[in-house]
Amino acid sequence: MDTLNLEIKRVFGDASTLKDQFEKAFSNLRYYYPDFTPPKVQTVISGLLDNDLLVTDSLIIVSLDYFLGRDAKYRPKIYDYLLRKYDPNDIVPSCMLIYGISNRFNKSQQSDQTVLADMITYGKAFYFAKHMLPCEPDSVFIWYTPEEINGSRKNEDLIWARFIESQVLFSTNKKVKQDYLGERPDTIQVGDKCPGRIGQWVGWRIINKYAETHPDIKLPSLMSLEDAQKIFKESRYKPG
């Protein structure tokens, strides 16, 4: 605990930077949703490294020892590719993603259990979080390395072709969902160097394309759209 205490002071100091980041995100959230009441933010040192965040409408609890970064003496006992989520600058983006995926902001048709529906839901969450923290690079939200982001963009047409060839979009199979949307180091169904959760990233690209083809739509209106197939069709997403 003494070591964790010292490292938290080294990394976070008086937590003023973290407080600043939360205030900016909450300010942007209030801009789009004037009725939003910022929750209380509480930081803790758990010492157990088994809980990272608790996010509710009224309270956010952050276990700072989870987010000490790659130079920390003690880190959560999880796979290396998952540790990317736990650098100091991941705290506020992660909270905004949790808000963005919640049905409080992100409306969806519960009856639609297709991969496409999940892709759209994830895509809207990333789109939401990016609006709350517009200066953060995309890689911070989806936890890809810059190389993975660049590679995905460069090969977007090939990734999309594999989705179409493998008839992924309208599948409701749980294994297919895990393969294309779940946490994993890579998506071997697309290619050896294709990062995991590629379906989430493609969903984000579809939402960005929808916003591009509907320049007058505001964030709350986009987030309230429920019909994933209609969003996809009207986005006219077709890379390459």
N, C-alpha and C positions, 0 to 999 in steps of 0.2 A: 504493500500500500504506500509505503514511503517513496519507493521508486516511481510508482504511478503518479503520485502527487507532484514529485519533482518534474516528471516529464510533461505533465499537464500544464504546469506553470511555464515550462520552457516553450511548449507549442502554442498555448492559448493565452499566456500572459494574464492580463486582467479580464480577458474575454470581451474586450471592447470591439475587436474586429468581428467576432461572431455576432455580437449584439447589433452591430451596424448592418451586417448582412441580413439578419432577420428583419430589421426595421425597414430596409429597402424593399424586401420581398413583400412584407405586409402592406407597405405603402402602395405598391403596385397592385396588390390584391384588392385593396380598398378602392383603387381607381376603377377597376373593372366590376367590382361587386361592392357598391357603397354600403350595403348592410352588413358586410363582414366585420366581425369583432375579433381583433387579434387575440390569440390565446396567451396565457401565461407561459413563459419558457423557463424551465428549470433544468440546470445542469447537475449531474451527479457523477461520482466516481463509484462504480459498482464493485470493482475489484474481482468480479466473477467472469467478466467478458462473455456473458451469455445473453445479454439484451442490449440492443443498440439504441432504438428509438421507440418512444410511445407518443403517438400523435392522435389527439382527439380535438373536438371543436373548441374546447376550452383550455386544453393543457398540452404542452409538448415537453417531454422529458428526454434529455440527451445524455447518454452515458459517454462522457468525454474520453474515457480510457479506450473505448472502441475505435476512436477516430484519431489516434496519435500518429498514424502514417507509417511509412515503410522503415523509418529509423527507430521505431519504438522497441524497447527491450521485450515487452510483452504484447502479443497481438492475439486476436481471436484465433482459435484453432479451426480454421476453415481452409478450403483450397485457395491457392494463390490467386487464381483468376477472380475469386469472390472478394479478396482483400482489396481489390481496386476501389470498392465502394466505401472504404473506410479511411480516407485521407481527411485532414481537417476541412478542406474546402468542399467536401461532399455532404456536410451536415444539412445546410439550408436547401440545396437542390434536392436532396432526398426527401425532406419534409414537404417541399412543394410538389414533388412527384406523388407523394402519398395523398395530398389534397387532390391532385389532378386525376388520380385513378378512382377516387371515392365518388359514389353516386350523388353526393352532395353537389358536386359540380359537373360530373361526367355522366350524362344520361345515356342509357343504352336499352335495347330490347332484350329482356332477360330470356325470351323464348329463342333467340338466335344464338345457337351454340357452335357456330362455325369458326374456323380459324380466322377467317376474314373479320368476323365481328370482334374477336379478341384483338386482332391487329389494329383495328380502328380505335378500339377503346384505349389500347396502349399509346397509339399515335396521338390521340387527343390529350392524354396525360402529359406526354413530352411537350406537346405544343403549349399546353397550359403552363407547365413549369418554366419553359423558355420565356414566356411572357412575364413571368414574375421576376426572372433574373436574366434579362436580355443580353447582358454583357458576358455571361458565362459561355464558354465554348460548348458545342454540342457534345463533345466527348465526356464532359463532366456529368451530363444527365444520363447518358446511356452506358457510361463506364467502359467505353472502348478506348484503346490507345489511339493517338493521332494517326498512326499507320493503318489501324483497322478502319477508322472513319474514312480516310482517303482511299483505301482499297475498296471499301464498300461503295463509295461514290463512283470510283473509276469503273467498277464492274457491276453497276446497278442493273444494266440491261441483262447481263448474264444471270444474275441472281433472280431477276424477275422471270426470265425464261425457264429457270429450274422450277419455280413455283407453279408456272403454268403447265409445264411438261408433267410434273408429278401430281397435278390436280390437288394442290394443297388448299386452295382458298376456301372451298366449300366442304371440306372434310370436317367431321365432328369427332374423329378418332382421337382419344386421349394421347396415344403415343405420338401421333403426328403433331399434336399441339406441343408436347414436350420437346420433340425434335426441333421445331421451328421457333417456339416461343419461350421455352423453359431455360433455366439457368444451366449453362454448360460452357466449356471453354471454346468450343467451335461447333459449327453446324456442318457436319461431314456430309449430310445429304446434299448440300450445295457445293462444297469444296473443302479441301484440307485447310485452307487459310481463311475460310469464311468464319467470322466470329459468331459466338453463341447469341441467342435471342435475335437472330437476324429478322424474324418476322415482326418483332416489335419495331425495329429500325425501319423496315419497309412500311409499316403502318404509319410511322411518323412522316415518312416521305409522301405517303398518300394524303395525309392531312395537310401538309405544307402545300401540296399541289392543289388541293381543294381550296385552300385560302387564297392561293394565287389566282385561281379561276373565278373566285368570288370575292373580289377586293373590297366590297362594301360590307361584308359580314363582320360583325363584332365578335370578340372572344366569347362572351356568355351565350350568344346565339349559336355559335359553332359547337360549343360544349353541350348545348341542349339538344342537338340533333341526335336522334336515336337510331335511325335506319342505316345500318352499316353498308348495306348493298347500295342504297341510294347515294350515300356519301361517296362510295367508291366509283360508281357510275358517273356521277356528276363531277368528280375530280378530273376525269379524263387522264388518269395516271397511266402512262405507257412509256417507260424509259427506253431510250434508244430509238 
